[in-house]
């Protein structure tokens, strides 16, 4: 579905990715290696649906409302990415994603050796793309050699991306030299102090590690890679903008060296919501299926008149007796307009929690793919240690999660707020379109899950105990340092709270234990943590996929022995294979600088980042069970289960 951009849309794509990958790993702005090229996935302005394709809308009203508020736009839709069916029996329908080639500097596969200061280096030509002939490098004997994209590019905290000005780098500033540069590498090629860029004509050689330093010039010191010029190659020829480092003064960020395949090269900013049943859902689904029938309706009065005399019988019968005002509000929401929709300032996860702890009879909807079905588990036979702390367990037989791509960052990952709403990143959120957003790419996952509601009085009583307060004071102190490191303030990103840390740590223990029995891998199980003081506390573990993979029933089946599941999880968390070192971690230790971790490591709490909603941050098993170092801060004391 992704390939190098050309004007001919009937060209066979040079690479393919799944829909889910287009808003996660390989979204707009991500660098991808195709079989014969390296590209940067094009922005939404380079996505096309083809002549006979109709963009498929994804309807999730709560998520749409929140995204409109975040982006401050009156009209917004969620749409699935385009499809190009070129497989056996398929027809090339023309949809796809044009992706510009990037980077445009290459290393020729011409292996030679260079001896310098008694050290032998592997050396290869470093060539600009415009100097290649038919995609090959010609040496002095006119012999052609294959080339591969250079591994190194430059970026800035605003997400901008560009080729390194290699000639300026090696010469320490602007130069008229046009000689072919050479890349000298010693050892395995992973140590920047052993990689050099060399100009044979000027007899200059510069270590790549100096790209992180400053260069002395006539006008004073300047970054070795210069200042960012705001290049955005994923948006095409007209994607460049001005880079702003500080809104109070002109000038961009210094460029930073970036390895194309590094884990910090691309962080998608995803916002997700669980579809919760609402009475108006059936009306919205009918409107969505027959949207063209409503295209001339622009007021509630016209809608009422149309339903009375002109609407097709099957639509009129279904909507009979419904309030035209409410139907029109639903119609405008499906169209992507927000003027008629009533504003809802509540956080996404708070809305979900209210539904999950509310009447179970309202947690059922059987309209097509948007189905949601939950069943409460009878807890009359469980032990008192369990029922005093866990007040409700739900079998979520069917559920739907909608994920939308809002933008992305580089160098530093940014996730949503604790309450599930988008974080106000300002200029640091890289754009995925050249113009104001009118739609966002989204996918929907169908799956199953388990919901555990925890006693509000037990959690809030536990938070008041002396041992918990002492342990949480360390985390609060560390959180201030964590915020400073991420360029955030407490007004922008507030303290998650002790209840969140405890539930988040417990969720990781539950995921690890559930994966042993339910048939899903641990990386396929996700978490959603609800911690709202005065309202309620809960954990939703779920799994999902675009097909039937997320609805195999293994996770729901664990609720029949949920007490054993929780007990086994607590036992596994009481001792880590890295103890006593793990239990001795202090979150506020300035030497360790593990500000988001207490007793947490890969031996106990850290799991796949695809499963964790906080990228494995804000964890401490000492808040769940007693550890070797801390025995007075646990929500589940050592003698509770015995």
Steps between C-alpha positions, in 0.01 A plus 500: 500500500801731528745572226709776348282783377430529128236680307366173360270348759459175307862402568532185707589590860860438603410406855204399713403554863192413702241759600597474866865565413407820316399670823763341722842386378483630143280808521556830314855621561645157581811386314458160337737278302328349196665219298678743265456841659484687827199730536321717750129415518301780339264728689124504454537735201676211321232241581251418224192279501472441126219573256269219608577505874288672760685587821363286783410711801562378853225619732592557864324813632686538829840478332397738221378759749824485696715526186305803375553670835872419493559617143254790532330416170122506437499209256690175529455141390672171572573287193665169434820515288467431125527151355663389178385154400766359270510142622374189318149566378520863604480805282733798519254756627754781516496573874827524686757717672773685317817510707797724409844346480710581805787537574667633186857418596631149435795280582644315198571131548862540395709353775852633540728542797667810638778497758515801728710538814577129493131402492335326204160634389240373256433792268218561251389798288232726653302626202212742441199356322524749212846365418379146443440367150201270472517449873863382492833658596764521228861482615796658321509204260129553417415172670157503668444405863183445699417758768310489828347796688728652761408403854526849646262796466420803714190602689378739769252485793225642276513184287665662197722275292770557237823370353819596674701761308797269485729741317442776754546253783836365388636844401368672813280746307406607148734383225535499122657154499298249292730198531340166582509440876591167661363330809768324707385241754698288747380222724134401471392842374279572804745725688474860379856566620623243244306642203654783299391713204798578273566742218804365308556820304515730803662229713245557774355228718235549767368258759123443490473532878588869457153547347379532859743783573536863398721639225702819547450757227546869427159578652563291808413142588223331302361145505705261289190411296369856486150617586179333386344647186157343557512234227206258491568263208197281581272788393651531153664790317316774691529356849774724639412735785685721743647315798422669832702416809366782716189698409645807674795530259584398142711199410463126485638210700852373437492192277561170675660189357248221449546140389218412258427166665527628858208449735470876560459586130119484511240505776137507381257695716199271524171577668263212566152453639288201594158510336247520783131432424270803477127514413568705187741240355233320299397827335861589419557160340195533274610849396853378431376221274270729300684832524441590135125496562547789746728717285240781445397520865637815667261555791290309748184644342591373154590165651158467664327594174715257300438213742127562484458508120812409303727265697533139380265276692766299681666821631170665592381192687822466699513868598129524570432645842853642540549868579602678172727733698696205639510331160638819344769528769600140421500579127732799544733293719521226235574768239788622712349832607517610862273806517191292576672252730473574873849558649632243747797618702538174692813297433468199271593247768271661755206456264597134456534445874156645570352250254700201629405557864140593412201270442606185316172497308619805306824329394352314209471594136454263210522726196746342255870555546443758774366232733580520869401235748600472865389255767552537875674210677348359819750561782305328775745209519827694518705562813452808713852623417383525138143630542606775740731651239345395166132593492414414139635275225362524147531256216525722194401250230506751216652845482637748249801728528555790261854636460578825316834651401524861612862567405844381603820605673865416460782460751262497798181297537188678618191311609150609590404636839417267786129554435535391135472847344764635257789691652541859382833474317475824306770530237671173597224294341615447141228559239371219281340728238601826330165662571255516788386152592151402387546127560731266686598140421345252739449128544256298705592188695244244611574292804419381850608590849479487878407794721580513872347772716678573827341624819522877514502504880775237518725680250454842654541362852821327393633828357472661844725246677844615617702244302322586177540874553872457562546288187290731283689808620808354328303452180359853512849641543625286211203603286607863515839401360329283235287796390806724470681241289203484262454876480162485676344690786262378768226711339546321169561150638391444858606242756326166415426422864574203722185315394613507138851374581359210702242396238749539216753277674231242580381504137848402383509207741155391379600521132810288556301237691199502264725438199599163650142371489281691254658409164604854413859616517581762763570756224144453367331594829452872563413696811281797578537642850221701664597698811267788579491597870148539630353320198656156467795276422532217251711299257391392152713229341405436140623374168383577151571491130349599170370146447398214728842474665393711796181309576613145566354495852813406693522822697134503603528139616749607769225681689360162613808468719585865546588450867769247406626734228542788744658277764756361254578853378566621854722202576708560187543866593613438856848395392695606190787304349706819530432548870637645722623749238156551345320555831772745600432742214410847624307713248652823630861377487690769299771251404270238349265753337219243476243760597197302380596171668508369851538123540462423131723334242486256209491213747167600652295794369632620165302355209470560125443868429215405266312380810575790733313830472790691662802347321601313817508806724347571844548152643582371848404153623566610860161673476333168412677238714770515770855487364834425665563872541150637573236304689260770623371660177322207332130507408505120551684427830705181534255327737187599307464188283608240754 
